[in-house]
Amino acid sequence: MTKLSHYDDEGRISMVDVGQKDISVRRAVAAAKVLLNDATLDAIRQKHTPKGDPLEIARIAGIIAAKRTSELIPLCHQIALSKANVTVEIVEDGIELTAEAVTSSQTGVEMEALTAVSVAALTIYDMLKAVQRDIAITDIRLIEKTGGKSDYRAG
């Protein structure tokens, strides 16, 4: 059986030592969707939401979350991001969120991108829960990662 990377020789959970890995440019893109009804989407478009612009606040919340991922996910490495961005798009049945995280580091930024879209989606929920009670957050997923041992692109 392959040795599990987050366990030490005694079977205790530990942070992976990436000290011997090469520094490279690493990039990850993640996505999520927030399902909203037509009335809520109209309120967003007309800027008639009670807490202000949920899309811009969600973007900023996602960027902040990407920068603080190591504080939220116990075994994530603290890394310096050279870029963190969240985009939002109104689509037929809700909001599509995409996050990109980039670093030059010894470890990847998948968790930063995934955390960014997750927190952005939660922020939209929080800002619109007074308008719509049955909001659903769906399809949180990694779209792409590059720069490590192996690249990944969702099919």
C-alpha positions in Angstrom: 0.0 0.0 0.0 1.2 3.5 -0.8 2.3 5.6 2.2 -0.3 8.2 3.1 1.2 11.7 2.8 -0.5 13.3 5.9 0.6 10.6 8.4 4.0 10.3 10.2 5.7 7.0 10.9 3.6 6.5 14.1 0.3 7.1 12.3 -0.3 10.6 13.6 -1.6 13.3 11.3 1.1 15.7 10.2 1.6 18.5 7.6 3.4 17.3 4.5 7.0 18.6 4.3 7.3 20.3 0.9 10.8 21.6 1.7 12.5 19.4 -0.9 10.1 20.2 -3.7 11.0 22.5 -6.5 9.5 26.0 -6.6 7.3 26.4 -9.6 4.5 28.6 -10.8 1.3 26.9 -9.7 -2.2 27.9 -10.8 -5.7 26.5 -9.9 -9.2 27.4 -11.1 -12.3 26.3 -9.2 -16.0 26.9 -9.8 -19.3 26.9 -8.0 -22.9 27.7 -8.7 -25.6 29.4 -6.6 -29.1 28.6 -7.7 -31.6 31.5 -7.5 -35.1 32.1 -8.7 -36.1 34.7 -11.3 -37.3 37.2 -8.8 -34.0 37.1 -6.9 -32.1 37.5 -10.2 -34.2 40.4 -11.1 -33.6 42.0 -7.7 -29.8 41.6 -8.3 -30.0 43.1 -11.8 -32.1 46.0 -10.6 -29.8 46.5 -7.6 -32.8 46.1 -5.2 -31.2 43.8 -2.7 -31.4 44.7 1.1 -27.7 44.3 1.9 -26.2 46.0 -1.2 -24.5 44.4 -4.2 -24.1 40.7 -3.4 -21.9 39.9 -6.4 -19.2 42.5 -5.6 -19.2 41.7 -1.9 -18.9 37.9 -2.8 -16.0 38.6 -5.1 -14.1 40.4 -2.3 -15.0 37.8 0.3 -13.7 35.1 -2.0 -10.4 36.9 -2.5 -10.0 37.3 1.2 -10.8 33.7 1.8 -8.2 32.5 -0.7 -5.6 34.5 1.2 -6.6 33.0 4.5 -7.1 29.4 3.5 -4.3 28.0 5.7 -6.1 29.5 8.7 -9.3 27.5 7.8 -8.0 24.2 6.5 -5.8 22.6 9.2 -3.1 21.0 7.1 -2.8 23.5 4.3 0.5 25.3 3.9 0.6 29.1 4.3 1.6 30.3 0.9 2.1 33.7 -0.7 -0.4 34.2 -3.5 0.7 36.2 -6.5 -2.9 36.3 -7.7 -6.3 35.6 -6.3 -9.4 36.6 -8.2 -13.1 35.7 -8.3 -15.5 36.3 -11.2 -19.2 36.2 -11.0 -21.7 35.8 -13.8 -25.5 35.9 -13.8 -26.8 32.9 -15.7 -30.3 31.6 -16.4 -30.7 29.8 -13.1 -28.4 31.7 -10.8 -24.8 32.8 -10.3 -21.7 31.1 -11.7 -18.6 31.7 -9.6 -15.0 31.1 -10.8 -11.9 31.6 -8.7 -8.3 31.6 -9.8 -5.3 31.4 -7.5 -1.6 31.6 -8.6 1.6 31.3 -6.7 5.3 30.5 -7.1 5.7 27.9 -4.5 6.6 24.3 -3.5 2.9 23.4 -3.2 -0.3 23.9 -5.1 -3.2 26.3 -4.8 -6.2 24.1 -5.3 -7.5 24.6 -1.8 -7.1 28.4 -2.1 -9.2 28.4 -5.3 -11.8 26.0 -3.8 -12.0 28.0 -0.6 -12.5 31.3 -2.6 -15.5 30.0 -4.6 -17.0 28.4 -1.5 -16.8 31.5 0.6 -18.0 33.6 -2.3 -21.1 31.3 -2.7 -21.8 31.5 1.1 -21.6 35.3 0.9 -24.2 35.4 -1.9 -26.4 33.1 0.3 -25.9 35.4 3.3 -26.7 38.5 1.4 -29.8 37.1 -0.3 -31.4 34.9 2.3 -33.9 37.6 3.2 -35.0 37.7 -0.4 -35.1 33.9 -1.1 -35.1 31.1 1.4 -34.4 28.1 -0.8 -31.1 29.2 -2.2 -28.9 26.2 -3.2 -25.1 26.1 -3.5 -24.0 23.5 -6.0 -21.2 22.2 -8.1 -18.2 23.3 -6.1 -15.3 21.7 -8.1 -11.7 22.0 -9.3 -11.6 23.0 -12.9 -7.9 23.1 -13.5 -4.5 22.9 -11.8 -1.1 23.4 -13.3 2.5 23.6 -12.2 3.0 20.7 -9.8 3.9 17.0 -10.4 0.9 16.6 -12.6 -1.6 18.9 -14.2 -5.3 18.4 -14.1 -8.2 19.7 -16.3 -11.8 18.7 -15.7 -13.3 16.8 -18.6 
